[in-house]
């Protein structure tokens, strides 16, 4: 299928610079959030603090009010894959918590996520976090003008399978720009049922692997938002907003990586 039929909105160098400005504010928010995640804090407290940071930076939270979502971040604990609603839940030692945040600066979106350990976590949980983040970076490393979009999902799924984990298939990444969700959809697995366009300069996408310890199957809870693993085993989620350039990938939400061991 052609780019035209997909309605892919290529960005100019100037527009990518504006998205990079959004992305770097979001990166700074994540650097602060990392220091908040510890036993005893509630997910609602994290959300309130990061919303203040976003607004103080002159930006708007992308998620708040989006199709009725009530918070500025999706905060998902343990078996919750994505779209967890912040509230009174208190983080406990050994939890893992996925934090997904979007913001808008000067009309341009940035979207990113990472999953953090709460204190000391099990070896299995630590490995899940390391593999999921590494799968994101392998996907980013596969990007180059002229390559098919499917190299992203292939990179993610190959690593997950090597580590005996599964990849969520019913939730995917997406194009991003002046809208939070644009064409194309970006699967995290080898997918033959979606268009597989050639990546060209100016494409900006949010790549977001979601990897599970057990089954790939997920279900949505009665709140209409929170997606959990069907077997209630752990899940992790990492995401970056990435632009395709002549030299490959430019990670617009990039920040220093932190190993699970450093975080504990």
Steps between C-alpha positions, in 0.01 A plus 500: 500500500630845414587781738216704350238239585637473853487880544851506641596858584869547426667767711746762382833549674355808672199305623721219629699760693175614663415141588849457643436797729185327625691176535778646709254655746338159530842341553567742786166404658600134490831576668305649790244220506775242543579655837137485612449128454552338838299294746223698669411747228162474330452498125276804540779695671736423213242617249432824688868586525580432137199698382630798696841461331342484156288809553783693666704436183229671294365174357170314508456135601399305187308229681280696739149504358600295193185295431416572863822374660508662845873544562819643351686167495417136458650319799489121480621268778624140467249307285351825365631539145395857416237768566492458878309784669696672780330507836532376858713194425819506706816365341663218693849356512544259211240657270579612149320808373455609140464876457379632163493877452414728211520878474438777247728799445412760239254259342741205468471174693765286667424156644721271706488225764724297723449231761676549832580266789365590842785419736639149463322287239527134406753377248218421259360853528844655452562288190159596358579870537846462345374295205207734429717810499764326289232395251406866458859598428545214257190617316634855490833369370323324211354826366640648179348679200390249239437219746155359563320586822486128585869497599384657828264220600744237379773639727271509803349157453834331423652609830186424703479148362869440565436587865183285523272800540193590294408819312159664533347511151170679555669828595746676269708812456394787276586803297510825695516872431234766545271211591595247766400209277569518128569248226671259481436240766828346620467132604750352745500163325523354150165607363359405161153653542598869511651728235881487496610834353856591419640737760611832358652816640242700692314205647455542876371205703453390858652153543371324810565130561284333766649168609353241737650227715216263411230504236477775240123516558362803681162613630354839590360549850155633584631858525523493120866602499735274693642220285638200692663173404245218470705279733580791738875456454735796473515738203741781407468795262758738354446772240685773313394755240733452203557691175635339184787707361753458219737347756247260654308560822495813715353428844308814591424392859848363571638511853775309680423132533501361852549132567269318739799429724584870523142575597498258792 
